[in-house]
Amino acid sequence: MNLVVQSQWNTGYMAAVVVRNTGNEPINGWSVDWQWPADQVIDHSWNAKISQSGNIVTAEGTGDFATIPTGEARSFGFNISYSGGKQIPSKINASCNKQASSPPTPTEPPTSTPLSPIERYNYILGTQTISPKYSFTGEGSLVESAKAIHAMGSNFLKIALSTGLYDELRGKGLDYQFKRMLEEVPAYREVLEMDFSHYMFWVEDSGSWMDNKGMSKDELTWQYDKIYALAEYLLTQYNGSGKTFMIGHWEGDWNLVQKADGTRDDNQEKIDPIRIQGLIDWLNIRQKAIDDAKANVTHSDVNLYHYVEVNRVESAMQGKERITNAVLPHTNVDLVSYSAYDLTTKERHSDFATLHTELTKALDFINSKLPTKAGLPFEKRVFIGEYGYGESWFKDWGTRSGEAQDMLSRNVIKTSLEWGTPFILYWQMYGNEYDSWANEFVGYWLIDNEGNKKQIYQTHQEFYRDAKQYLIDFQAKQGILPTEREFRAYALKWFESTKSPTTPPTPTPDTTPDTTPAPSPEPAPHCHPLASVLWNTLSKMTGAMALWLMWLSATLEIPPLRNGRYSGNGQVTKKWPITGML
């Protein structure tokens, strides 16, 4: 095995193994065994049955992961506890069986009535459900929170194609099998059959370009095949539905500035040019897969687009090499998502005029770096993919803390509407970040952990209600629905005329919300003939990485992540060296 260490901690690390069929016949069953050089113990694994006796480890393919068609690959992974020392295994043996059986027939989603023009209209405002930390029914967090978003009046749903980010879906063995998730996991099929008109998917597997070796031919092929299969499925299964799908990834600048030890250093001025080119190639091959699927698959009345997400735009505006200025100009992406915490959570931006000026400038900057692309239905192609404010920041407001959250959110919405973003997505429906030291939720939510609908929820609900009536009245009078520009003018007027608190709050947050994708490893797809090991970076310094670190803390007695950046030595540093961020 070839080990490439990208991330580890004092008493352990995480590894992934890719198993590729380089022969001329399909494989139906395989196993790999090896010997550790020291006291390494596997304490968690996925996608394979792993047994260990002393230093001898055996991994056997299970379920669908035991079947490997010619030229394809399967992956499995594990977490390791150990006291240090050498990590490279020895005495590696591999075996496999041929004559693979036919793959299982996927369950077809039920047919549904196409959405009406008003049901499919883009209301611009939306929210998301990624790794919710609580629920109130037995339906599962994904389905329940999606239903809550729908009940609020929204026709927009942003979710993660990662079973690890929903408690009830963990352990399905479908890491990076994006098409199969939609085919085989009932919860995904159920939410896709709801009458949302716009779906946005986190399709996160950035690891292959993060080794500073560029994207190999095999890696490009593997990425293309995964995204093409997903795109083909969506275009086929939801043909004629009136639905719009968008495929993208999570805050890419964090991966761009991630160092070999797993820390993220936004102070870097320059990035390895091979790393930059790898990200360019990764984005372009995903876009090509989607464009090719749209060209090859017969479809109508279903839309599919690809987006890149940026999150360190201020750094790019300062001249540092980031996605916006070093990568975006060399891509062919449909859309750009801006996860806007780097700007919207500054203390000075509690003043609306200051926020308006600087957020507008940032959106203009992103837009100036985006190559033109014909045939897209959006007036502008840069949108707000994440913004939000933790209610716990506004304790001085007492019972009115939700008003502060609402006011600041309205300021982002008004600025973004005036600029022309096609989507403005609040983070998020149910809270996903819990501060274990303060013993409270940070409060990025529309509905809190006690089921209370916050004021920002009421704002969204009232807007959807009034906007729908506006569309009905407009259509009755004009015989058509308003253009995007006409609707945007209505929406901006609505927010300028409805009530919100007027006194700027003074929050004291620690950081942005936990939005890091699940720490499932992304294996390299070029191994021979059965196994090579690639370490994927796990210290994703903000975000849902807290899920993994919480488990790790309990298992390995490492101090937990507290709303900040895990330093690798049990200490936490804040993302912004300031006491207030609004």
C-alpha angles and dihedrals in degrees: 000000000000112000122199111187112214101151138013141147135219097278105022153356142211128248138185128202124203119205114201129187104224094167132093098253134057119263122229105185131002140181137194127195131183143160126246118223093221145010098312115154125189108222101170133022142169139201094017141059106247126190128180132197112181105308094339115100129187125191122191126189113247133200114335090351089069090064117076120175118213112290094008132107142216127200138208132179146189145192119239132209116198143143097241136266131100118002105184112108124222138199093045116186129180133188136174144181124228135214098067118209122240114279117253117271109250120237110256115231114239119261118253137193113270114256118259119243091259093046092052096043115123107246089184095220118092146143140210145226115220121158097338111199099211142026137183105214137045094251095098127258097270097051095037096050091044089054089049090054090049092048089054087062101257123139092192124089127181116189140157123253088219120105088201091070095063117061096218093051100051119119096032092127093228103119109160091355091119100167092046091052090060092042100044110026110081094206092060092047090050096053092045089054092054114101096258109138098200124048125182119191131200101219098179122181105126098147100099095071096041097080093079089239098101127237112308122215090256092050092050091049093048092049092047093050094050095049094041091053091050093047092047091051094050094046092048102040095043098037109144094011099114090234127141120211127194123192121198145126142252127275099318098190090070089059091045093056095039113123128215092264091056098254120127116228114192089177091076111115097190131036126206104272091222089056091050092049090048091056091046090052092045092053095043094050090051090050091048091051091053094044091048092049091051089050096045104038118075106233143143137188093020124098132204129186139170127225139187119214122220124188110167099062096141089057090052090049087054090057100260115138107257135147094273096058104020104036112019096065089060097051137084098215122153098221143009122222116204115205091201107194093111088069110019095055097056115121093235091057093072080087106082096212092054093046091047093052097045099039090049089051091051093049090048090051093052091046092051090059096047113099115232118259127187128219100041121127097221125100088212127015103208117090140173104257095177137010132143148135129236110238090214088069090072102057091135087067091061112193089000093064090110090059091059090050090049096047095052091046091052090054091057091046094050093047093047093047092051091049093049109247111169093217136026112191122193120211102256164338100217121021117259101181123078122182103217093187095052089037094227143094114263087227109236092153150110092207117032129221091269093054096257115149107226126220092258087057090054090050092055093044094050092046093052091048095050094040092054091051089048089055092048092049093044092051092047091052102036101028090232137062121261122267119252089259093051092049091047091053089051092049094049091049090049092055093044092052102042122085126264133156114281105201112089111238124227108223129188105206126165102212148322120299127282102268102142113131122245114289096241108144124248106221123209110250098220112084133135128256101321114342148028125158124227122183111220119207110261104173095089094171102214128032146021086355079093086075090061094040092051089055090044092049091055093045102040101023093243114154109260126253110262110201093295147065118317107227098198094243100075093270128112128215123196117245092229121036094222135095098226128034106189 
